């Protein structure tokens, strides 16, 4: 009897201890640009289970004053694309509440935060100037209601010069004539031989190249691998990011199904002058104007750096002046890589051309000088 009484007393003693709560929050339910519920009031130790729905969203911490800017060191789920709500297991991301201070969250997908897709944990009440409603209104005000033309200052053009250098590796030596300007690397062969750099076209379902800015040496190969949905790789110029460069390369449009790795095409680097490029897709919105651009050997120490190039590209969308002369649309099939002869170097294009899901041929062409 004494033992039973002691056991009952111990059980009663733990009852007042609060159990942690797990809060379920839907990310983009029913195709809406929302989190549902929009905020929760949680206790220390609670967890927030963010459940992702179609199409491709993030859970990214920000601050009240900058609702749509990722907070340094803050939580981030990264992009989690979801094809259908019928998926047997929807992806999730869990946030653990360590204190009762507000946690501000937004979706990093282009335009979603500015449309009001934000969330909060423990926001102040509605009477506060830091309430959830105030946070959402600020997100829309700062990022979603841009109607005036965006002004971006174009850096001054570089002073170009022609240089000649002797380039060698373990097996051969040759003389290279190349274009150069201040800050451009010397045209040296990569130590240990050529390196292959891979750039993913449409990485993680985003309108982005990944990585978007790389450095490559003479003889290196840059391989572009296409993912969903329907993107292209077109060479442009620094002052006109979204306009095809005359005599530049164009790897064509390549529609790819979800969760499938599409074709790859490669270019060979023949000098270290900067190469600028973009995706020419404009349906339903300009991919270039949405920031889908890349650079190879941009001079980051000068004004003509990648960040400036990206800003110029995004300004074309804000100002509605995107130029697209490729003639291709989202409904088109695959198109073959192409280039027109220029004056320096050579471009090697290698890859499988995919038409309607069937590999028809392997293209291998060396086309004179486009770099």
Buried (B, 14 or more C-beta within 10 A) or exposed (E): EEEEEEEEEEEEEEEEEEEEEEBEBBBBBEEEBBBBEBBBEBEEEBBBEBBBBBBBBBBBBBBBEBBBBBBEEEBBBEBBBBBEEEEEEBBBBEBEBEEEEBBBBBBBBBBBBBBBBBBBBBBBEEEEEBBBEBBBBBBBEBBBEEEEEEEBEBBEEBEEEEBEBEBEBEEEEEEBEBBBBEBBBEBBBBEEEBBEBBBBBBBBBBBBBBEBBBBBBBBBBBBBBBBBBBBBBBBBBBEBBBBBBEEBBBBBBBBBEEEEEBBBBBBBBBBBBBBBBBBBBBEEBBBBBBBBBBBBBBBBEBEBBBEBBBBBBBBBBBBEEBBBEBEBEBEBEBBBBBBBEBEBBBBBBBBBBBBEEEEEEEBEEEBEBBB
